Amino acid sequence: QIQNTYLIRLERTKELVEVPTWRIRLFPDRVSAVQGAEEYAPYLNMYAYSERDGLPIRKEADQEARRVYKLAEGQLVKVLARGEKEVQISNFEDFWYLVLTEDGYQGYCFGYYLPVFSTPGDPKAEVEALMARDPMLEALQETTWRPEYFREMVNKGRINLTSFGPQFGFFVDTETKQVRLVTSRRRQSYRYERIENVGANRYVFEGPDIGVGGIRVNMQSRKRIVLTYSWGDQLLSSIYIDFPEEIEEIVTEERERRERLLDTFRSRSRVFGSTAYGNIYLEEGMRFRWENYGRLGEQIFLKRVRGSGDVDFAYYLSDSLAASFDGVITFRFDEYSSDEGTSFLFTFDSAGVRFEYIRPQGIADLEVVRRDSSPLVIYFSFGGS
């Protein structure tokens, strides 16, 4: 009987071992074989298993590629390689893995529902041990959960510093049995007594501090949750994700971007003057002082101000405005809250800068999308008036 196997003589023991052909990769020469072994070395003891029934293995690392195999829930695969970087499919982000099944099928599997592990021992025993645990509950307790909009902001390259930072998120402290929820609008801590499993991947934090209904978590995956909680007489739901990027670095880069935009003003002048609307002085840091602003106090300022505050460049030009203006500048007076500001489109010329006032209603998702039909335009000369 002809069998699809190779007989291999082991180098150390000289023992003959029969191996199925699908488990062997042939190389044209020794150099290629050594190179292939080096590339495979990081994956020597790496395996994975499917968290759901029907998880597809595809011909190529593409969600539209032909499906070559469907994994059963808990089915073991050998990891042969991993993509260079994470990719996003729908709301999910993970690596593509090149995997091999026990019955010889090879292809690419997206890693979102494919837990990967390393073991020098029996991988089947490891899968049994992993599945006997509650990986979803462990992920819920061990992950620092961040608002889903963190990912959206980073992908768009538009960071709102009033709602992006290490302080924002859903935090679980199993030692003190405390959960904290911090958003740009609310901050609350709760003590819990227990975490109840109330269904498939659904959990409730319960305790006298939390109130009726508890804090409910729907684990859509180990990297994405839907959090439902009460706030006053409201029932609120928010999506949180595992966000591994360095948040402090992203915040620093955004602040540096805004400082560079302020430098485009300072490189021209530190004083800008208008005969009708006074002088704007650019001070150290991101500070400004606006003197003799005249009727602007009643026309466009949000409240009575003394004239000092922070300069900011939080907003962007829409595509339709980018050809006509150089950017958007915001003056946040000390009397304003952190999410308030008086903003202008600006355009430089050789002698000064032209400001065009933008109402808050003209800004959406950090982008100026609409000008006033009869806008207030102010011209400031370099050097003051």
C-alpha positions as a LaTeX table, in Angstrom:
\begin{tabular}{lrrr}
\hline
Residue & $x$ (\AA) & $y$ (\AA) & $z$ (\AA) \\
\hline
Gln1 & 0.00 & 0.00 & 0.00 \\
Ile2 & 1.35 & 3.40 & $-1.01$ \\
Gln3 & 1.33 & 5.91 & 1.84 \\
Asn4 & 1.91 & 9.67 & 1.65 \\
Thr5 & 4.76 & 9.67 & 4.15 \\
Tyr6 & 8.47 & 10.25 & 4.36 \\
Leu7 & 10.96 & 8.16 & 6.30 \\
Ile8 & 13.37 & 10.44 & 8.12 \\
Arg9 & 16.50 & 9.29 & 9.93 \\
Leu10 & 17.03 & 11.39 & 13.03 \\
Glu11 & 20.50 & 12.90 & 13.17 \\
Arg12 & 21.27 & 12.08 & 16.80 \\
Thr13 & 19.68 & 8.65 & 17.32 \\
Lys14 & 19.73 & 7.44 & 13.70 \\
Glu15 & 16.19 & 6.25 & 14.31 \\
Leu16 & 13.83 & 6.10 & 11.32 \\
Val17 & 10.66 & 8.13 & 11.81 \\
Glu18 & 7.65 & 8.04 & 9.49 \\
Val19 & 6.22 & 11.54 & 8.91 \\
Pro20 & 3.21 & 12.52 & 6.73 \\
Thr21 & 4.26 & 14.45 & 3.64 \\
Trp22 & 2.09 & 17.45 & 4.55 \\
Arg23 & 4.22 & 18.00 & 7.65 \\
Ile24 & 7.40 & 18.35 & 5.62 \\
Arg25 & 8.62 & 21.41 & 3.74 \\
Leu26 & 11.29 & 20.75 & 1.14 \\
Phe27 & 13.98 & 23.27 & 0.17 \\
Pro28 & 16.09 & 23.34 & $-3.00$ \\
Asp29 & 19.41 & 23.50 & $-1.13$ \\
Arg30 & 20.99 & 23.60 & 2.33 \\
Val31 & 21.30 & 27.40 & 2.44 \\
Ser32 & 17.58 & 27.80 & 1.81 \\
Ala33 & 16.80 & 25.16 & 4.43 \\
Val34 & 18.92 & 26.92 & 7.06 \\
Gln35 & 17.24 & 30.23 & 6.25 \\
Gly36 & 13.81 & 28.62 & 6.47 \\
Ala37 & 14.70 & 27.10 & 9.86 \\
Glu38 & 15.78 & 30.50 & 11.16 \\
Glu39 & 12.53 & 32.11 & 10.03 \\
Tyr40 & 10.51 & 29.34 & 11.66 \\
Ala41 & 12.46 & 29.34 & 14.95 \\
Pro42 & 10.24 & 31.93 & 16.74 \\
Tyr43 & 7.19 & 29.73 & 16.03 \\
Leu44 & 8.72 & 26.38 & 16.98 \\
Asn45 & 6.59 & 25.96 & 20.12 \\
Met46 & 3.73 & 28.23 & 19.09 \\
Tyr47 & 0.18 & 26.89 & 18.70 \\
Ala48 & $-3.34$ & 28.27 & 18.66 \\
Tyr49 & $-6.92$ & 27.10 & 18.98 \\
Ser50 & $-10.27$ & 28.35 & 17.71 \\
Glu51 & $-12.58$ & 30.11 & 20.14 \\
Arg52 & $-15.59$ & 29.66 & 17.90 \\
Asp53 & $-17.09$ & 27.06 & 15.60 \\
Gly54 & $-16.62$ & 27.72 & 11.88 \\
Leu55 & $-13.61$ & 30.04 & 12.14 \\
Pro56 & $-12.27$ & 30.12 & 8.55 \\
Ile57 & $-8.79$ & 29.36 & 7.28 \\
Arg58 & $-8.22$ & 31.16 & 3.98 \\
Lys59 & $-5.96$ & 30.67 & 0.98 \\
Glu60 & $-4.41$ & 34.13 & 1.43 \\
Ala61 & $-4.19$ & 36.65 & 4.27 \\
Asp62 & $-7.29$ & 38.46 & 3.05 \\
Gln63 & $-10.86$ & 38.30 & 4.33 \\
Glu64 & $-12.11$ & 37.96 & 0.74 \\
Ala65 & $-9.74$ & 35.09 & $-0.09$ \\
Arg66 & $-11.11$ & 31.59 & $-0.71$ \\
Arg67 & $-11.88$ & 29.57 & 2.40 \\
Val68 & $-9.95$ & 26.30 & 2.53 \\
Tyr69 & $-11.04$ & 25.03 & 5.94 \\
Lys70 & $-13.42$ & 25.68 & 8.85 \\
Leu71 & $-12.13$ & 25.18 & 12.37 \\
Ala72 & $-14.25$ & 23.67 & 15.10 \\
Glu73 & $-14.44$ & 25.35 & 18.49 \\
Gly74 & $-11.39$ & 24.30 & 20.50 \\
Gln75 & $-9.57$ & 22.84 & 17.49 \\
Leu76 & $-5.77$ & 22.96 & 17.73 \\
Val77 & $-3.57$ & 24.37 & 14.95 \\
Lys78 & 0.18 & 24.78 & 14.57 \\
Val79 & 1.35 & 28.36 & 13.99 \\
Leu80 & 3.90 & 28.55 & 11.17 \\
Ala81 & 4.23 & 32.32 & 10.77 \\
Arg82 & 2.60 & 35.63 & 11.59 \\
Gly83 & 1.93 & 38.78 & 9.56 \\
Glu84 & 4.26 & 41.72 & 10.03 \\
Lys85 & 1.62 & 44.04 & 11.49 \\
Glu86 & $-1.92$ & 44.01 & 12.80 \\
Val87 & $-4.73$ & 44.67 & 10.34 \\
Gln88 & $-8.29$ & 45.83 & 10.94 \\
Ile89 & $-11.30$ & 43.86 & 9.77 \\
Ser90 & $-14.58$ & 45.52 & 10.63 \\
Asn91 & $-14.22$ & 46.55 & 14.30 \\
Phe92 & $-11.57$ & 43.93 & 15.02 \\
Glu93 & $-7.80$ & 44.31 & 14.90 \\
Asp94 & $-5.26$ & 41.48 & 15.02 \\
Phe95 & $-2.59$ & 39.61 & 13.05 \\
Trp96 & $-3.02$ & 37.10 & 10.26 \\
Tyr97 & $-1.43$ & 33.75 & 11.15 \\
Leu98 & $-0.21$ & 31.06 & 8.79 \\
Val99 & $-1.47$ & 27.86 & 10.42 \\
Leu100 & $-1.47$ & 24.11 & 9.83 \\
Thr101 & $-4.25$ & 21.77 & 11.00 \\
Glu102 & $-3.68$ & 18.26 & 12.31 \\
Asp103 & $-5.22$ & 16.80 & 9.16 \\
Gly104 & $-2.88$ & 18.68 & 6.84 \\
Tyr105 & $-4.72$ & 21.84 & 5.78 \\
Gln106 & $-2.65$ & 24.99 & 5.63 \\
Gly107 & $-3.72$ & 28.60 & 5.24 \\
Tyr108 & $-4.23$ & 31.94 & 6.92 \\
Cys109 & $-6.45$ & 32.58 & 9.91 \\
Phe110 & $-7.30$ & 35.98 & 11.37 \\
Gly111 & $-6.23$ & 36.05 & 15.00 \\
Tyr112 & $-9.14$ & 37.76 & 16.71 \\
Tyr113 & $-10.79$ & 34.50 & 17.75 \\
Leu114 & $-7.59$ & 32.46 & 17.64 \\
Pro115 & $-5.80$ & 32.51 & 21.02 \\
Val116 & $-2.08$ & 31.87 & 20.51 \\
Phe117 & 0.13 & 30.18 & 23.09 \\
Ser118 & 3.58 & 28.62 & 23.37 \\
Thr119 & 4.43 & 25.33 & 25.03 \\
Pro120 & 7.31 & 22.86 & 24.79 \\
Gly121 & 4.97 & 20.12 & 26.02 \\
Asp122 & 1.70 & 18.62 & 24.82 \\
Pro123 & $-0.29$ & 21.38 & 23.05 \\
Lys124 & $-3.56$ & 19.42 & 23.29 \\
Ala125 & $-3.28$ & 19.30 & 27.07 \\
Glu126 & $-2.56$ & 23.02 & 27.07 \\
Val127 & $-5.69$ & 23.72 & 24.99 \\
Glu128 & $-7.80$ & 21.67 & 27.41 \\
Ala129 & $-6.38$ & 23.63 & 30.34 \\
Leu130 & $-6.94$ & 26.97 & 28.61 \\
Met131 & $-10.52$ & 26.13 & 27.66 \\
Ala132 & $-11.28$ & 24.92 & 31.19 \\
Arg133 & $-10.50$ & 28.42 & 32.42 \\
Asp134 & $-12.72$ & 31.42 & 31.76 \\
Pro135 & $-10.49$ & 33.42 & 29.42 \\
Met136 & $-13.17$ & 36.05 & 28.91 \\
Leu137 & $-13.43$ & 36.75 & 32.63 \\
Glu138 & $-9.65$ & 36.82 & 32.89 \\
Ala139 & $-9.46$ & 39.29 & 30.01 \\
Leu140 & $-12.15$ & 41.44 & 31.62 \\
Gln141 & $-10.22$ & 41.59 & 34.88 \\
Glu142 & $-6.70$ & 41.95 & 33.47 \\
Thr143 & $-7.23$ & 44.42 & 30.62 \\
Thr144 & $-7.09$ & 48.19 & 30.95 \\
Trp145 & $-10.11$ & 49.09 & 28.84 \\
Arg146 & $-10.06$ & 52.24 & 26.73 \\
Pro147 & $-12.92$ & 53.95 & 24.85 \\
Glu148 & $-13.32$ & 52.65 & 21.31 \\
Tyr149 & $-12.96$ & 56.18 & 19.97 \\
Phe150 & $-9.25$ & 56.03 & 20.96 \\
Arg151 & $-8.72$ & 53.74 & 17.97 \\
Glu152 & $-10.84$ & 55.94 & 15.70 \\
Met153 & $-8.87$ & 59.05 & 16.68 \\
Val154 & $-5.52$ & 57.38 & 16.06 \\
Asn155 & $-6.63$ & 55.92 & 12.73 \\
Lys156 & $-7.82$ & 59.35 & 11.57 \\
Gly157 & $-4.80$ & 61.13 & 13.01 \\
Arg158 & $-7.07$ & 63.52 & 14.90 \\
Ile159 & $-6.57$ & 63.44 & 18.66 \\
Asn160 & $-8.96$ & 65.29 & 20.96 \\
Leu161 & $-6.91$ & 65.93 & 24.10 \\
Thr162 & $-10.03$ & 66.71 & 26.14 \\
Ser163 & $-11.15$ & 63.08 & 25.83 \\
Phe164 & $-7.92$ & 61.19 & 25.00 \\
Gly165 & $-5.36$ & 60.34 & 27.66 \\
Pro166 & $-4.25$ & 57.69 & 30.16 \\
Gln167 & $-6.86$ & 58.84 & 32.67 \\
Phe168 & $-9.81$ & 57.75 & 30.50 \\
Gly169 & $-11.11$ & 54.20 & 30.58 \\
Phe170 & $-12.76$ & 51.40 & 32.52 \\
Phe171 & $-10.46$ & 50.02 & 35.21 \\
Val172 & $-10.92$ & 46.82 & 37.24 \\
Asp173 & $-8.88$ & 46.35 & 40.43 \\
Thr174 & $-9.34$ & 42.77 & 41.64 \\
Glu175 & $-7.25$ & 43.34 & 44.79 \\
Thr176 & $-9.42$ & 46.13 & 46.17 \\
Lys177 & $-12.54$ & 44.87 & 44.37 \\
Gln178 & $-13.11$ & 48.26 & 42.84 \\
Val179 & $-14.02$ & 49.43 & 39.35 \\
Arg180 & $-13.45$ & 52.95 & 38.05 \\
Leu181 & $-15.14$ & 54.56 & 35.07 \\
Val182 & $-13.53$ & 57.76 & 33.81 \\
Thr183 & $-14.86$ & 59.67 & 30.80 \\
Ser184 & $-14.52$ & 63.28 & 29.70 \\
Arg185 & $-17.87$ & 64.01 & 31.37 \\
Arg186 & $-17.99$ & 61.76 & 34.42 \\
Arg187 & $-15.76$ & 60.00 & 36.91 \\
Gln188 & $-17.04$ & 57.34 & 39.27 \\
Ser189 & $-15.65$ & 54.55 & 41.45 \\
Tyr190 & $-17.62$ & 51.54 & 42.67 \\
Arg191 & $-16.84$ & 48.75 & 45.08 \\
Tyr192 & $-18.12$ & 45.34 & 44.01 \\
Glu193 & $-18.60$ & 42.12 & 45.97 \\
Arg194 & $-18.71$ & 39.64 & 43.11 \\
Ile195 & $-18.70$ & 39.22 & 39.34 \\
Glu196 & $-21.59$ & 37.05 & 38.17 \\
Asn197 & $-21.59$ & 35.14 & 34.87 \\
Val198 & $-25.13$ & 35.71 & 33.58 \\
Gly199 & $-24.80$ & 34.18 & 30.11 \\
Ala200 & $-22.41$ & 33.48 & 27.28 \\
Asn201 & $-19.59$ & 36.00 & 27.76 \\
Arg202 & $-21.84$ & 38.24 & 29.85 \\
Tyr203 & $-20.90$ & 39.41 & 33.33 \\
Val204 & $-22.33$ & 41.68 & 36.00 \\
Phe205 & $-20.40$ & 43.51 & 38.73 \\
Glu206 & $-22.65$ & 43.44 & 41.80 \\
Gly207 & $-22.44$ & 45.20 & 45.14 \\
Pro208 & $-24.29$ & 47.69 & 47.37 \\
Asp209 & $-22.32$ & 50.65 & 45.95 \\
Ile210 & $-23.33$ & 49.84 & 42.38 \\
Gly211 & $-27.10$ & 49.79 & 42.67 \\
Val212 & $-29.85$ & 47.78 & 41.05 \\
Gly213 & $-28.84$ & 46.01 & 37.85 \\
Gly214 & $-25.12$ & 46.27 & 38.48 \\
Ile215 & $-22.51$ & 47.16 & 35.90 \\
Arg216 & $-23.08$ & 44.86 & 32.94 \\
Val217 & $-20.39$ & 43.75 & 30.54 \\
Asn218 & $-20.92$ & 41.99 & 27.22 \\
Met219 & $-17.57$ & 40.51 & 26.18 \\
Gln220 & $-17.76$ & 40.62 & 22.39 \\
Ser221 & $-14.22$ & 39.28 & 22.39 \\
Arg222 & $-11.21$ & 39.36 & 24.68 \\
Lys223 & $-10.36$ & 42.75 & 23.19 \\
Arg224 & $-13.75$ & 44.45 & 22.95 \\
Ile225 & $-16.57$ & 44.92 & 25.45 \\
Val226 & $-19.92$ & 46.68 & 25.66 \\
Leu227 & $-20.32$ & 48.30 & 29.07 \\
Thr228 & $-23.82$ & 49.14 & 30.35 \\
Tyr229 & $-24.31$ & 51.13 & 33.55 \\
Ser230 & $-26.68$ & 53.53 & 35.27 \\
Trp231 & $-25.95$ & 57.22 & 35.66 \\
Gly232 & $-28.67$ & 59.00 & 37.58 \\
Asp233 & $-31.90$ & 58.01 & 35.88 \\
Gln234 & $-30.11$ & 57.18 & 32.61 \\
Leu235 & $-29.01$ & 53.78 & 31.32 \\
Leu236 & $-25.82$ & 54.26 & 29.29 \\
Ser237 & $-23.86$ & 51.91 & 27.04 \\
Ser238 & $-20.32$ & 52.40 & 25.74 \\
Ile239 & $-17.82$ & 50.31 & 23.81 \\
Tyr240 & $-14.34$ & 49.78 & 25.25 \\
Ile241 & $-11.34$ & 48.04 & 23.70 \\
Asp242 & $-7.92$ & 46.71 & 24.53 \\
Phe243 & $-5.69$ & 49.56 & 23.31 \\
Pro244 & $-2.01$ & 48.52 & 23.50 \\
Glu245 & $-0.47$ & 51.69 & 22.02 \\
Glu246 & 1.57 & 54.05 & 24.21 \\
Ile247 & $-1.02$ & 56.67 & 25.10 \\
Glu248 & 1.50 & 59.11 & 26.61 \\
Glu249 & 3.51 & 59.08 & 23.37 \\
Ile250 & 0.41 & 59.83 & 21.30 \\
Val251 & $-0.51$ & 62.71 & 23.62 \\
Thr252 & 3.04 & 64.10 & 23.44 \\
Glu253 & 3.07 & 63.93 & 19.64 \\
Glu254 & $-0.27$ & 65.75 & 19.47 \\
Arg255 & 0.91 & 68.50 & 21.81 \\
Glu256 & 4.08 & 68.90 & 19.75 \\
Arg257 & 1.98 & 69.19 & 16.58 \\
Arg258 & 0.00 & 72.03 & 18.13 \\
Glu259 & 3.16 & 73.75 & 19.37 \\
Arg260 & 4.59 & 73.66 & 15.85 \\
Leu261 & 1.48 & 75.41 & 14.57 \\
Leu262 & 1.90 & 78.11 & 17.20 \\
Asp263 & 5.51 & 78.48 & 16.04 \\
Thr264 & 4.20 & 79.43 & 12.58 \\
Phe265 & 2.72 & 82.51 & 14.29 \\
Arg266 & 5.70 & 83.25 & 16.53 \\
Ser267 & 8.13 & 82.99 & 13.62 \\
Arg268 & 6.30 & 85.96 & 12.07 \\
Ser269 & 5.60 & 87.99 & 15.19 \\
Arg270 & 4.77 & 87.67 & 18.86 \\
Val271 & 2.38 & 90.61 & 18.74 \\
Phe272 & $-0.60$ & 90.94 & 16.39 \\
Gly273 & $-2.52$ & 94.20 & 16.29 \\
Ser274 & $-5.87$ & 95.48 & 15.04 \\
Thr275 & $-7.01$ & 99.11 & 15.22 \\
Ala276 & $-10.51$ & 98.03 & 16.24 \\
Tyr277 & $-9.85$ & 94.86 & 18.25 \\
Gly278 & $-6.61$ & 95.49 & 20.12 \\
Asn279 & $-3.41$ & 93.48 & 20.39 \\
Ile280 & $-2.81$ & 89.76 & 20.85 \\
Tyr281 & 0.44 & 88.89 & 22.63 \\
Leu282 & 1.84 & 85.35 & 22.30 \\
Glu283 & 3.53 & 84.52 & 25.58 \\
Glu284 & 5.62 & 81.60 & 26.81 \\
Gly285 & 4.17 & 78.12 & 26.61 \\
Met286 & 0.85 & 78.09 & 24.81 \\
Arg287 & $-0.34$ & 81.26 & 26.55 \\
Phe288 & $-1.77$ & 84.46 & 25.07 \\
Arg289 & $-2.93$ & 87.86 & 26.28 \\
Trp290 & $-5.54$ & 89.85 & 24.34 \\
Glu291 & $-5.82$ & 93.54 & 25.22 \\
Asn292 & $-8.45$ & 96.09 & 24.13 \\
Tyr293 & $-10.60$ & 93.57 & 22.27 \\
Gly294 & $-13.47$ & 96.03 & 22.11 \\
Arg295 & $-16.90$ & 94.82 & 21.04 \\
Leu296 & $-15.70$ & 91.23 & 20.58 \\
Gly297 & $-16.46$ & 90.62 & 24.25 \\
Glu298 & $-20.17$ & 90.95 & 23.53 \\
Gln299 & $-20.10$ & 89.62 & 19.95 \\
Ile300 & $-18.23$ & 86.32 & 20.05 \\
Phe301 & $-16.67$ & 85.63 & 23.45 \\
Leu302 & $-18.60$ & 83.00 & 25.39 \\
Lys303 & $-18.50$ & 84.88 & 28.70 \\
Arg304 & $-16.90$ & 87.87 & 30.38 \\
Val305 & $-13.12$ & 87.47 & 30.24 \\
Arg306 & $-10.05$ & 89.27 & 31.53 \\
Gly307 & $-8.10$ & 88.62 & 28.34 \\
Ser308 & $-5.60$ & 85.83 & 29.11 \\
Gly309 & $-5.72$ & 82.12 & 28.30 \\
Asp310 & $-4.31$ & 79.30 & 26.21 \\
Val311 & $-3.84$ & 79.13 & 22.46 \\
Asp312 & $-4.87$ & 75.83 & 20.89 \\
Phe313 & $-4.95$ & 74.16 & 17.49 \\
Ala314 & $-7.39$ & 71.34 & 18.17 \\
Tyr315 & $-9.39$ & 71.68 & 14.95 \\
Tyr316 & $-8.77$ & 70.83 & 11.31 \\
Leu317 & $-9.87$ & 72.23 & 7.98 \\
Ser318 & $-12.34$ & 70.28 & 5.87 \\
Asp319 & $-11.21$ & 69.45 & 2.35 \\
Ser320 & $-13.41$ & 72.21 & 0.96 \\
Leu321 & $-11.72$ & 74.85 & 3.16 \\
Ala322 & $-8.12$ & 73.61 & 3.04 \\
Ala323 & $-7.39$ & 75.41 & $-0.23$ \\
Ser324 & $-8.55$ & 78.79 & 1.12 \\
Phe325 & $-7.16$ & 78.88 & 4.67 \\
Asp326 & $-3.93$ & 78.01 & 6.48 \\
Gly327 & $-5.56$ & 76.53 & 9.57 \\
Val328 & $-7.79$ & 76.99 & 12.63 \\
Ile329 & $-6.70$ & 78.78 & 15.81 \\
Thr330 & $-8.61$ & 78.66 & 19.10 \\
Phe331 & $-8.37$ & 81.07 & 22.01 \\
Arg332 & $-9.37$ & 79.40 & 25.27 \\
Phe333 & $-9.70$ & 82.13 & 27.86 \\
Asp334 & $-9.04$ & 81.24 & 31.48 \\
Glu335 & $-12.74$ & 81.70 & 32.23 \\
Tyr336 & $-13.68$ & 78.99 & 29.69 \\
Ser337 & $-13.99$ & 75.28 & 30.42 \\
Ser338 & $-11.54$ & 72.84 & 28.82 \\
Asp339 & $-13.91$ & 72.04 & 25.95 \\
Glu340 & $-14.82$ & 75.68 & 25.18 \\
Gly341 & $-13.04$ & 78.11 & 22.90 \\
Thr342 & $-13.34$ & 81.00 & 20.47 \\
Ser343 & $-12.06$ & 79.79 & 17.10 \\
Phe344 & $-11.03$ & 81.44 & 13.85 \\
Leu345 & $-9.98$ & 80.32 & 10.42 \\
Phe346 & $-6.70$ & 82.06 & 9.63 \\
Thr347 & $-4.72$ & 83.04 & 6.54 \\
Phe348 & $-1.28$ & 84.68 & 6.53 \\
Asp349 & $-0.07$ & 87.30 & 4.11 \\
Ser350 & 3.15 & 89.32 & 4.03 \\
Ala351 & 1.95 & 91.93 & 6.54 \\
Gly352 & $-0.28$ & 90.06 & 8.95 \\
Val353 & $-2.96$ & 87.45 & 9.46 \\
Arg354 & $-6.67$ & 87.42 & 8.63 \\
Phe355 & $-9.03$ & 85.81 & 11.14 \\
Glu356 & $-12.53$ & 84.63 & 10.23 \\
Tyr357 & $-14.74$ & 83.75 & 13.19 \\
Ile358 & $-16.21$ & 80.24 & 13.28 \\
Arg359 & $-19.27$ & 79.50 & 15.38 \\
Pro360 & $-19.24$ & 76.26 & 17.42 \\
Gln361 & $-22.05$ & 74.96 & 15.18 \\
Gly362 & $-19.65$ & 75.07 & 12.23 \\
Ile363 & $-17.36$ & 72.47 & 13.83 \\
Ala364 & $-18.06$ & 68.72 & 13.81 \\
Asp365 & $-15.71$ & 65.90 & 14.86 \\
Leu366 & $-12.76$ & 68.31 & 15.23 \\
Glu367 & $-13.29$ & 69.61 & 11.69 \\
Val368 & $-14.48$ & 73.01 & 10.50 \\
Val369 & $-17.18$ & 72.07 & 8.03 \\
Arg370 & $-19.19$ & 75.27 & 7.63 \\
Arg371 & $-18.49$ & 79.01 & 7.44 \\
Asp372 & $-20.95$ & 81.73 & 8.41 \\
Ser373 & $-22.94$ & 83.24 & 5.56 \\
Ser374 & $-21.84$ & 86.72 & 6.74 \\
Pro375 & $-18.67$ & 85.98 & 8.70 \\
Leu376 & $-16.88$ & 88.32 & 11.06 \\
Val377 & $-13.42$ & 88.94 & 9.57 \\
Ile378 & $-10.59$ & 90.65 & 11.51 \\
Tyr379 & $-7.17$ & 91.61 & 10.19 \\
Phe380 & $-4.19$ & 91.69 & 12.55 \\
Ser381 & $-0.88$ & 93.26 & 11.51 \\
Phe382 & 2.47 & 91.86 & 12.58 \\
Gly383 & 4.00 & 93.89 & 15.42 \\
Gly384 & 0.80 & 95.29 & 16.91 \\
Ser385 & $-1.19$ & 98.43 & 16.31 \\
\hline
\end{tabular}
